[in-house]
Amino acid sequence: MSIEVVTLLLFGGLIVLLILGVPVAFAFGGITVLLTYVLEGSNTLFIVATTTYKQITDPNLITIPLFLLMGNFLLHSGISDRMFKSLGYWISGIRGGLAIVSIGVCVALAMCGGFGPGILTMGLIAVPAMLSQSYDKSLALGSVMAGGVLGTIIPPSIIMIIFAYIARISIGKLFLAGFVPGLITASLYVLYITVQCRTKPEYAPSLKEKVTWQLRLSSLKDILLPALLIVLVLGSIFFGIATPTEAAGVGAAGAFLICILLKKLSWKVMWESCRQTMSITGMVFWILIGATLFSVFYTSQGAQSLVTELISSLNINRWVILAFMQLILLVLGMFMDDYAVVTVCAPIFVPIAVVLGFDPIWFSIVFILNMQVAYLTPPFGWALIMMKGVAPPDISTRDIWRSVPPFVIMQLIVLIFVMIFPQLALWLPDKMM
């Protein structure tokens, strides 16, 4: 059977299964196993299975549960709550200070292993605190959700690890490449909040209570240890002292020690941290198994040659093709979760980008920045769903949706700038690796 027909059957079947509500992992695995059996026979199933097993036992994938465990220790021990209060003391005199602190804590939590803890923690703590201070509802909700999704682009991002695994590129280089765009995005959020609160004082009334320097200095202990852990983990990767896997192990052990030193470790913290880590790891690994089955089968059928021939036959400027790919990702992100988009598109789009002459690391960052937009885009953006789950009861879905447009626009601005100026993503990995 020709690769063109196989492509139609493979992706057509996948889309049907996803529309029917079949979980992403089983949609990928199911359609692959079915087509392998029909086209190649039962003997080939064994080859596909053993190849998948070999790839899924890649030692680099141990970074996923270790980084998740690090983030969960800091989340369930209440250390992130104390970070929010401590940073709040330091910028208490600035209009919009609580929104800025929310961004700061979300950046710190992103550097500890993902976007989920940022939205969950700040949604429970920061949103009620801002609303009680008469902050504008959209500013309070939008700043927390936008800050939370920074965990997709700021290392050590779980989606980056999955992307690097699927696209077969360096995790370390991808981490380095995402650092500058992530910080630019966070800085743009802070600038927007500052300008909005200065031009529209009713968005964030100034705090009446005074904060003493003694209170500020005494609160530093709640910031220093997590900050030291972040510097240790990311610094060891960036300067080549440790591999991402080794740094993840140090991060998980370091978060555990911080819980002990701050007397926050309990059986409940241990149980919740390990339970949530295992739950998310199980979900991610099932997706990776399905995606690997899919990729191994499709590649064996001649996918690489199809992509090369298709691109070489098109008489279109490569930037037009790149823009079209970004548009596809943007639309898919509105209706599919990011794991599904990455597992479907990364194995196809990365080879296309390479054939077009684009740097694969730079293209990967552009891809992931697009996924960050997807997290905030109605109707199925994960950030919107998570916020609805933790927001106060009087916050409606309409309130949540109305809060995201300014932050989505800022994300798109960063995306366009990284596309126009590739060195924003490539400068750091070129310098340090």
Backbone torsions as a table, in degrees:
resi	resn	phi	psi	omega
1	MET	NA	139.5	-177.1
2	SER	-69.4	154.8	-179.7
3	ILE	-64.1	-29.5	178.8
4	GLU	-64.3	-43.9	179.2
5	VAL	-68.0	-41.6	177.5
6	VAL	-59.0	-41.8	179.4
7	THR	-61.1	-45.6	179.4
8	LEU	-62.6	-44.8	180.0
9	LEU	-64.9	-43.1	-175.9
10	LEU	-65.5	-52.2	-176.6
11	PHE	-77.3	-32.8	175.5
12	GLY	-63.1	-46.2	177.8
13	GLY	-63.4	-39.2	179.4
14	LEU	-62.8	-45.7	-179.4
15	ILE	-62.6	-42.6	179.1
16	VAL	-60.5	-45.9	-179.6
17	LEU	-63.3	-40.7	179.4
18	LEU	-66.6	-39.7	177.9
19	ILE	-63.9	-36.3	179.3
20	LEU	-73.1	-6.1	176.8
21	GLY	90.3	13.3	176.3
22	VAL	-68.2	132.9	178.5
23	PRO	-52.8	146.1	-174.3
24	VAL	-51.5	-48.6	-176.3
25	ALA	-58.8	-45.4	-175.9
26	PHE	-77.6	-25.1	174.1
27	ALA	-65.7	-47.1	178.6
28	PHE	-63.1	-51.0	-177.4
29	GLY	-65.6	-42.0	-176.1
30	GLY	-63.8	-49.7	-178.3
31	ILE	-66.5	-33.6	179.4
32	THR	-68.2	-47.3	180.0
33	VAL	-62.0	-42.4	-179.6
34	LEU	-61.2	-49.4	-178.3
35	LEU	-68.8	-36.0	177.1
36	THR	-61.1	-44.7	-179.5
37	TYR	-65.3	-44.2	-177.5
38	VAL	-68.0	-42.7	-173.3
39	LEU	-87.8	-35.1	-171.6
40	GLU	-115.4	-16.2	-178.7
41	GLY	93.0	170.3	-173.9
42	SER	-68.4	-29.0	-178.6
43	ASN	-62.8	-36.5	-178.6
44	THR	-69.1	-27.2	178.3
45	LEU	-57.3	-38.7	179.9
46	PHE	-64.0	-41.8	-180.0
47	ILE	-64.6	-45.0	179.1
48	VAL	-62.2	-42.3	-178.8
49	ALA	-64.3	-44.7	-178.6
50	THR	-68.3	-37.1	177.0
51	THR	-64.3	-42.4	178.5
52	THR	-63.3	-43.8	179.4
53	TYR	-60.0	-42.0	-179.5
54	LYS	-62.1	-40.6	-177.9
55	GLN	-75.0	-37.8	-175.4
56	ILE	-73.9	-16.9	176.8
57	THR	-92.8	18.9	175.3
58	ASP	-57.3	124.5	-178.5
59	PRO	-57.4	-26.1	-179.5
60	ASN	-62.9	-24.4	-177.3
61	LEU	-72.2	-12.9	177.0
62	ILE	-65.6	-16.6	176.9
63	THR	-61.9	-29.5	-176.3
64	ILE	-62.6	-58.7	179.4
65	PRO	-64.5	-31.8	-178.1
66	LEU	-69.3	-44.7	177.5
67	PHE	-66.9	-37.3	176.4
68	LEU	-62.6	-41.9	180.0
69	LEU	-63.8	-40.6	177.6
70	MET	-59.0	-49.4	180.0
71	GLY	-63.9	-38.9	-178.2
72	ASN	-69.3	-35.6	175.2
73	PHE	-60.1	-44.9	-179.1
74	LEU	-69.3	-32.1	-179.8
75	LEU	-73.5	-53.3	-172.2
76	HIS	-77.5	-18.2	178.2
77	SER	-82.4	-8.1	-179.7
78	GLY	84.3	5.4	-179.0
79	ILE	-65.1	-36.7	179.2
80	SER	-64.7	-34.0	176.2
81	ASP	-62.1	-43.8	-178.5
82	ARG	-67.9	-34.3	175.7
83	MET	-61.7	-41.5	179.9
84	PHE	-61.6	-46.5	180.0
85	LYS	-64.5	-42.0	-177.8
86	SER	-64.5	-47.8	178.5
87	LEU	-64.5	-32.7	177.1
88	GLY	-62.0	-36.6	177.4
89	TYR	-62.6	-38.1	-173.5
90	TRP	-74.7	-27.6	178.8
91	ILE	-120.8	34.4	-176.7
92	SER	-64.1	-25.2	-176.9
93	GLY	-86.2	-0.9	-176.1
94	ILE	-98.4	132.6	175.0
95	ARG	-62.1	135.6	-177.5
96	GLY	77.4	13.8	-175.8
97	GLY	-57.6	-40.2	-178.6
98	LEU	-66.1	-36.2	177.2
99	ALA	-67.4	-40.3	178.5
100	ILE	-65.6	-41.8	177.6
101	VAL	-61.5	-39.4	178.1
102	SER	-58.6	-43.0	177.1
103	ILE	-61.8	-45.1	-178.5
104	GLY	-61.2	-45.3	179.8
105	VAL	-66.7	-38.3	177.9
106	CYS	-63.5	-37.6	176.2
107	VAL	-62.7	-44.7	179.7
108	ALA	-62.2	-43.2	179.3
109	LEU	-68.6	-33.3	175.6
110	ALA	-61.2	-37.7	178.8
111	MET	-74.4	-3.6	177.6
112	CYS	-111.2	14.5	168.6
113	GLY	119.5	28.3	170.7
114	GLY	144.2	174.3	-176.3
115	PHE	-94.9	-24.9	-176.4
116	GLY	-57.7	-51.0	-179.8
117	PRO	-57.1	-34.8	-179.2
118	GLY	-63.0	-49.4	-178.2
119	ILE	-69.1	-43.5	-178.5
120	LEU	-63.9	-47.5	-176.9
121	THR	-68.7	-51.5	-178.1
122	MET	-69.5	-29.4	176.2
123	GLY	-64.9	-35.4	179.6
124	LEU	-81.1	-30.6	-173.5
125	ILE	-104.3	-55.6	-170.3
126	ALA	-73.7	-41.6	-177.3
127	VAL	-61.1	-51.4	176.4
128	PRO	-59.7	-37.8	179.4
129	ALA	-62.9	-43.3	-179.9
130	MET	-68.3	-42.5	-179.8
131	LEU	-65.2	-34.9	177.8
132	SER	-68.0	-23.4	177.1
133	GLN	-93.5	13.9	177.8
134	SER	65.7	31.0	173.6
135	TYR	-68.1	151.8	173.5
136	ASP	-59.9	134.3	-175.2
137	LYS	-59.1	-44.7	-178.4
138	SER	-65.6	-37.9	179.2
139	LEU	-65.4	-43.3	-178.9
140	ALA	-63.6	-49.2	-177.9
141	LEU	-68.9	-46.1	-176.6
142	GLY	-63.6	-41.2	-177.9
143	SER	-65.5	-38.6	-180.0
144	VAL	-69.3	-45.1	-179.4
145	MET	-67.1	-43.8	179.8
146	ALA	-64.2	-41.1	177.1
147	GLY	-64.6	-39.2	-178.9
148	GLY	-62.8	-39.3	-176.3
149	VAL	-77.7	-2.9	173.3
150	LEU	-61.3	-19.7	178.3
151	GLY	-65.1	-11.3	175.9
152	THR	-78.6	-29.4	-173.6
153	ILE	-111.2	-25.6	178.7
154	ILE	-87.1	126.0	-178.8
155	PRO	-68.8	154.6	0.3
156	PRO	-89.0	100.2	-175.6
157	SER	-84.4	131.2	179.3
158	ILE	-64.9	-40.1	179.9
159	ILE	-65.2	-30.9	175.4
160	MET	-65.9	-41.7	179.8
161	ILE	-63.0	-44.3	178.6
162	ILE	-62.9	-44.4	-179.7
163	PHE	-61.4	-46.2	-179.3
164	ALA	-61.0	-39.0	179.2
165	TYR	-65.5	-47.9	-177.1
166	ILE	-67.7	-42.0	-176.6
167	ALA	-85.4	-5.5	179.7
168	ARG	58.9	51.1	175.3
169	ILE	-124.8	168.4	-174.6
170	SER	-69.2	126.5	176.6
171	ILE	-65.3	-43.8	-179.0
172	GLY	-59.3	-45.3	179.3
173	LYS	-64.9	-38.2	179.8
174	LEU	-66.5	-41.0	175.5
175	PHE	-57.9	-48.9	-179.2
176	LEU	-61.9	-40.9	-177.5
177	ALA	-67.5	-29.0	-178.7
178	GLY	-83.2	-14.6	-172.0
179	PHE	-64.8	-51.7	-177.1
180	VAL	-66.0	-49.7	176.5
181	PRO	-57.5	-35.7	178.4
182	GLY	-64.6	-45.1	179.4
183	LEU	-69.0	-34.6	176.0
184	ILE	-62.9	-43.2	178.8
185	THR	-61.3	-46.2	178.9
186	ALA	-61.7	-41.8	179.8
187	SER	-64.3	-38.0	178.4
188	LEU	-65.1	-39.6	175.6
189	TYR	-59.4	-47.8	-178.4
190	VAL	-62.2	-42.1	178.7
191	LEU	-61.7	-43.7	179.3
192	TYR	-61.9	-46.5	-179.7
193	ILE	-61.5	-44.2	-179.2
194	THR	-61.7	-47.6	-179.0
195	VAL	-64.8	-44.6	-179.7
196	GLN	-60.0	-43.4	-176.7
197	CYS	-74.0	-24.8	176.5
198	ARG	-79.8	-40.8	-178.4
199	THR	-80.4	-26.1	178.9
200	LYS	-129.3	80.3	-174.7
201	PRO	-55.9	-25.7	-179.2
202	GLU	-68.8	-15.2	177.6
203	TYR	-66.0	-32.9	-177.3
204	ALA	-153.3	88.8	179.4
205	PRO	-58.6	148.0	-179.9
206	SER	-69.7	148.3	-179.8
207	LEU	-73.8	139.5	-178.9
208	LYS	-87.1	-32.2	-176.0
209	GLU	-77.4	142.3	180.0
210	LYS	-91.0	142.6	177.8
211	VAL	-112.4	123.6	-177.7
212	THR	-78.6	157.5	177.4
213	TRP	-67.0	-29.7	178.0
214	GLN	-62.8	-41.6	178.8
215	LEU	-67.1	-40.4	178.9
216	ARG	-61.8	-47.8	-177.4
217	LEU	-66.2	-39.5	-179.4
218	SER	-68.3	-22.5	-178.9
219	SER	-82.3	-8.2	-177.2
220	LEU	-60.7	-29.0	-178.6
221	LYS	-61.4	-25.7	179.9
222	ASP	-78.8	-13.2	-179.1
223	ILE	-103.9	-38.5	-168.0
224	LEU	-62.7	-46.5	-176.8
225	LEU	-65.4	-48.4	175.4
226	PRO	-60.8	-38.2	178.7
227	ALA	-63.6	-41.1	178.4
228	LEU	-63.2	-40.0	178.7
229	LEU	-63.0	-44.0	179.8
230	ILE	-61.4	-46.1	179.4
231	VAL	-61.6	-41.6	-178.8
232	LEU	-64.1	-45.8	-176.6
233	VAL	-69.7	-54.9	-176.8
234	LEU	-71.3	-37.4	179.0
235	GLY	-62.0	-39.5	-179.6
236	SER	-65.9	-31.9	176.8
237	ILE	-75.0	-48.6	-174.3
238	PHE	-63.5	-36.0	-177.2
239	PHE	-95.0	7.5	174.7
240	GLY	74.2	15.5	179.8
241	ILE	-74.1	-35.3	-178.7
242	ALA	-138.9	154.9	173.4
243	THR	-76.8	162.3	175.8
244	PRO	-54.5	-36.0	179.4
245	THR	-65.2	-46.2	179.1
246	GLU	-64.7	-42.1	179.7
247	ALA	-64.2	-36.7	177.7
248	ALA	-63.5	-40.5	176.7
249	GLY	-62.8	-43.0	177.2
250	VAL	-62.7	-40.8	-179.7
251	GLY	-62.6	-45.6	179.6
252	ALA	-64.2	-44.2	178.5
253	ALA	-65.8	-39.3	179.8
254	GLY	-64.9	-42.1	178.1
255	ALA	-63.4	-38.2	176.9
256	PHE	-62.2	-44.4	179.3
257	LEU	-65.8	-38.1	178.0
258	ILE	-61.7	-41.5	177.1
259	CYS	-59.2	-39.6	179.2
260	ILE	-68.2	-47.4	-177.0
261	LEU	-63.0	-36.9	-179.8
262	LEU	-90.3	7.6	177.7
263	LYS	57.1	42.6	-179.2
264	LYS	-111.9	1.4	-176.7
265	LEU	-84.7	129.4	176.3
266	SER	-145.3	170.4	178.3
267	TRP	-63.5	-34.2	178.8
268	LYS	-64.4	-44.4	178.6
269	VAL	-62.1	-44.3	179.2
270	MET	-60.3	-48.0	-176.9
271	TRP	-63.1	-50.1	-177.8
272	GLU	-63.7	-40.7	-179.7
273	SER	-64.1	-46.5	-178.9
274	CYS	-70.3	-39.6	-179.3
275	ARG	-62.3	-48.0	-178.3
276	GLN	-67.6	-37.2	177.6
277	THR	-61.6	-46.3	-179.4
278	MET	-66.4	-37.5	-179.7
279	SER	-63.1	-49.6	-178.9
280	ILE	-69.0	-39.6	179.4
281	THR	-61.7	-43.1	178.0
282	GLY	-59.4	-45.2	179.0
283	MET	-60.9	-47.7	-177.5
284	VAL	-63.2	-42.7	-177.2
285	PHE	-69.7	-34.1	174.7
286	TRP	-63.6	-40.0	177.1
287	ILE	-63.2	-42.6	179.8
288	LEU	-64.3	-38.3	177.8
289	ILE	-62.8	-47.5	178.5
290	GLY	-61.4	-44.0	-179.3
291	ALA	-65.3	-37.9	-179.9
292	THR	-68.6	-43.1	174.5
293	LEU	-54.8	-48.3	-179.7
294	PHE	-58.1	-49.4	-176.4
295	SER	-65.4	-44.5	-179.0
296	VAL	-61.6	-45.4	-179.6
297	PHE	-65.2	-48.3	-175.8
298	TYR	-64.2	-39.6	178.3
299	THR	-65.0	-40.5	-179.2
300	SER	-65.9	-21.8	179.8
301	GLN	-86.3	-5.9	177.1
302	GLY	105.0	28.3	-178.3
303	ALA	-61.2	-39.0	-176.6
304	GLN	-61.4	-44.8	-179.5
305	SER	-67.7	-34.7	177.5
306	LEU	-61.7	-46.9	-179.5
307	VAL	-62.1	-46.1	-178.6
308	THR	-61.4	-46.1	-179.8
309	GLU	-65.4	-39.5	-179.1
310	LEU	-63.2	-46.1	-178.3
311	ILE	-67.3	-42.4	-178.3
312	SER	-67.3	-25.2	-179.9
313	SER	-82.4	-15.8	-179.4
314	LEU	-85.2	128.1	178.1
315	ASN	-99.3	59.8	-176.2
316	ILE	-127.1	143.8	177.2
317	ASN	-57.7	137.5	-175.6
318	ARG	-62.1	-29.1	179.2
319	TRP	-70.9	-30.2	175.6
320	VAL	-67.0	-41.9	177.8
321	ILE	-63.4	-42.3	178.5
322	LEU	-61.2	-45.3	179.6
323	ALA	-62.2	-38.3	179.0
324	PHE	-65.6	-40.6	177.3
325	MET	-62.3	-41.1	179.3
326	GLN	-64.9	-37.5	177.8
327	LEU	-64.5	-41.6	177.1
328	ILE	-59.8	-45.9	-180.0
329	LEU	-61.8	-40.9	-178.6
330	LEU	-63.4	-43.6	-179.7
331	VAL	-68.7	-45.9	178.8
332	LEU	-59.9	-38.9	-179.1
333	GLY	-63.1	-22.2	178.8
334	MET	-74.4	-21.4	-172.5
335	PHE	-124.3	-14.0	-179.6
336	MET	-123.4	152.0	175.8
337	ASP	-73.1	160.7	-171.8
338	ASP	-63.1	-34.9	179.5
339	TYR	-62.1	-41.2	179.0
340	ALA	-64.9	-43.8	-179.3
341	VAL	-62.8	-44.3	-179.3
342	VAL	-64.0	-46.5	-176.9
343	THR	-68.3	-30.6	178.0
344	VAL	-78.3	-47.0	-167.6
345	CYS	-93.1	-33.4	-175.9
346	ALA	-58.1	-45.7	-179.1
347	PRO	-64.4	-21.2	-179.1
348	ILE	-95.3	-46.5	-172.5
349	PHE	-73.1	-36.5	-178.6
350	VAL	-63.7	-46.9	175.3
351	PRO	-60.1	-36.7	177.0
352	ILE	-61.8	-45.0	179.6
353	ALA	-60.7	-40.2	179.6
354	VAL	-65.7	-44.0	178.3
355	VAL	-61.0	-36.0	179.5
356	LEU	-75.3	-8.8	177.7
357	GLY	93.8	12.6	178.0
358	PHE	-86.5	149.5	176.4
359	ASP	-68.3	127.3	-176.6
360	PRO	-64.3	-33.0	178.3
361	ILE	-67.9	-46.5	178.3
362	TRP	-60.6	-45.7	-180.0
363	PHE	-61.9	-38.2	179.2
364	SER	-61.9	-40.4	178.7
365	ILE	-66.5	-41.5	176.9
366	VAL	-60.6	-42.1	177.8
367	PHE	-60.1	-48.8	-176.2
368	ILE	-69.4	-35.1	174.0
369	LEU	-60.1	-36.8	176.8
370	ASN	-66.1	-37.5	176.5
371	MET	-65.9	-31.7	176.0
372	GLN	-62.5	-40.3	175.8
373	VAL	-62.4	-40.2	-178.7
374	ALA	-60.1	-35.7	179.1
375	TYR	-60.0	-30.1	-175.6
376	LEU	-100.8	-0.5	-171.8
377	THR	-96.1	124.8	173.7
378	PRO	-64.0	156.1	4.5
379	PRO	-93.3	-13.4	-170.7
380	PHE	-114.0	18.9	178.3
381	GLY	-59.7	129.1	-176.5
382	TRP	-58.8	-37.5	-178.5
383	ALA	-62.8	-38.6	-180.0
384	LEU	-66.1	-42.0	-179.6
385	ILE	-66.1	-43.4	-179.8
386	MET	-65.6	-40.8	179.9
387	MET	-64.0	-40.3	178.7
388	LYS	-60.9	-32.4	-179.2
389	GLY	-72.7	-26.3	-175.2
390	VAL	-115.5	-9.1	-177.1
391	ALA	-71.1	157.5	175.5
392	PRO	-55.8	152.3	-174.1
393	PRO	-58.0	-28.7	-177.2
394	ASP	-80.5	-2.4	177.9
395	ILE	-86.1	119.5	-178.2
396	SER	-91.6	166.0	175.3
397	THR	-60.6	-36.7	177.8
398	ARG	-60.9	-42.3	177.9
399	ASP	-59.5	-43.0	-178.3
400	ILE	-66.0	-45.7	-179.2
401	TRP	-63.9	-38.8	-177.8
402	ARG	-69.4	-17.5	-175.8
403	SER	-84.1	-14.0	-170.5
404	VAL	-91.1	-25.3	-174.2
405	PRO	-50.6	-46.6	-179.7
406	PRO	-60.3	-37.0	-177.6
407	PHE	-75.6	-34.6	174.8
408	VAL	-64.1	-40.9	178.0
409	ILE	-60.7	-42.4	178.6
410	MET	-65.3	-38.8	176.9
411	GLN	-62.2	-41.5	179.3
412	LEU	-66.9	-34.9	176.5
413	ILE	-61.5	-46.4	178.7
414	VAL	-63.1	-42.4	178.5
415	LEU	-57.3	-46.9	-179.6
416	ILE	-65.1	-41.5	179.9
417	PHE	-63.5	-40.6	179.1
418	VAL	-67.6	-33.5	175.9
419	MET	-67.1	-41.1	-178.2
420	ILE	-75.6	-37.6	-177.6
421	PHE	-119.4	82.9	-176.5
422	PRO	-56.9	-26.2	-178.0
423	GLN	-65.8	-17.7	174.0
424	LEU	-59.4	-32.1	177.9
425	ALA	-96.4	-32.8	-170.1
426	LEU	-93.5	-16.1	-175.2
427	TRP	-60.2	-48.2	-176.4
428	LEU	-65.9	-49.8	177.5
429	PRO	-63.6	-33.3	177.5
430	ASP	-65.8	-35.2	-178.6
431	LYS	-76.5	-36.0	-166.9
432	MET	-109.4	-6.7	-178.5
433	MET	-134.7	NA	NA
